[in-house]
Amino acid sequence: MAGVIATILVVLWPDKKMISRDIGCADIGTEREKNICQALSDSMEWTWMGHAILSPGWRVTWDTVRRAYCRENMSVADLSALESLRKGPDWRLQEGAGDLIRLIGSSGGRAGEPENSIFNPANPQYILKDGCAAVRIP
């Protein structure tokens, strides 16, 4: 019985990095970059699934991206800060910054997102379908 419990704990125990919301915001350069990084960190969600595996931890989700975008009133002016964050110290920060870049591009009417992408305003599941007014910001 103890062996089964130990095995379950080993499989389910989160990676050291994933158990924390620390994505390296303290070491980020400009104030705007820090604010965006912190918005992503504050909005991360605890999830149990990774890429087709059981992998608990704090992650950037679609809701995280939506909340960070709305909390920080992001615009095209933030693209250079996001490009910098895309090279950040944590893969969760990098992915969040990349998703925010895609969201800013699509909300500005820039083409390039496929019709089935949640970043395409023509998609019924568009990430900003109801705008920022409907977003609960932590």
N, C-alpha and C positions, 0 to 999 in steps of 0.2 A: 504494500500500500504506500509506504514512504517513497519507494522508487517511482511509482506512478505520479505522486504529487511532485516529486523533484523534477521529473521529466516535463510535466505540465508547466511548472514554474520556469524551467529553462526555456521552453518554447514560447511562453507568453510574456516573459520578463522583457520590458522595453530596453532597447539599446541605450547606452549611457547618454548619448547626445539627444535621443528622441524623447527622453523623459523630461527634458527641460525646454522651456520656451526661448532660451537664450540662443539667438541666431547671429550674435556678434554685433548688435547695435552700438555697444559702447565704443567699439573701435572704428566706427564709420566716420568718414570725413566731414562733410558739410552738415549744417543744422537741418536743412531740408531732407537730406539723405537719412539722417538719424530719425526724423519725424516719420518718414515713410516706413523705415525699418521697424520702428516701434509700433506703428499702426498694424503692420503685418504680424508682428510678434504678439501683440495684445489680442488680435483677432483669430489666432490659430485655434484649431479645434483638436480635441483628443479623438483619435480614430483608432480602430483596431486592425484595419486592413491596409496592407501596402500593395505593391504590384503583384497581385495574385497570391499573396501569402498573408498569414496572420502575423501582423507586425504592429503592436501598439505604440502610440507616441503622438506628440503634438505635430500637426501638419498644417500646411497652407491648403485650404480648400477653396471651392468656388465662392462660398460665403465669406471666407477670409478676404479674398480678393475684392469682392463687392464692398465689404465693410471698410477696408483700408482705402479704397478708391473714394468712397463717399466721405469718410471721416476726414481725409486730407484734401478734399475738393480738387482732385487731380486734373491736370490738363496737359496739353502738348508741352507747356513750359517745363514739365517735370521729366521729360524724356531723357535728358542728359543725366539727371540724378538716378533715374531708374537703370540706365545703361551702366552706371557705376556700380549700383547695387547688384546688378546681374553678375558681377565679378566678385561678389561678396564672399565671406568666409564660410557660409553655410549653404548647403544645397537647397534648403527650404526658402531661404532669402532669395537665392538665385532664381528659383522657379516662380516665386511670388512676383518678383520684379519683372520677369519675362511675361507673366500673365497680365500684369498691369500695363506693360507696353502694348500688348495686343489689345487690351480693353480701350486704352486711350486712342489707339489707331482706329479701331472700329467705331467708337463713339464719335470720332471726328469725321466719319464718313469715308475713311480710307478703305479702299477695296483690298481684297486679298484673302479674306477669311471665307472658307467654304460655307455653303448654305447650311450645312448641318453643324456648324461650329456655334458654341454658346457665345462666342465673341462676335457673331454676325447679327446685326439688329433685325434682319429678316427672319431669323430663327425664332419660333414661338418660345423656346427656352432661353432666349437671350439673357445674359447675366444681369443686364440693367433694364429688363423689360418694364419694370414698374418704377424705374428711376430711383433716386436716392431717398426720396421722402418715405418710402416703405422699408428702408433699411434700419435695423436696430443696431446702433453703434455702441460697443462696449465702453 
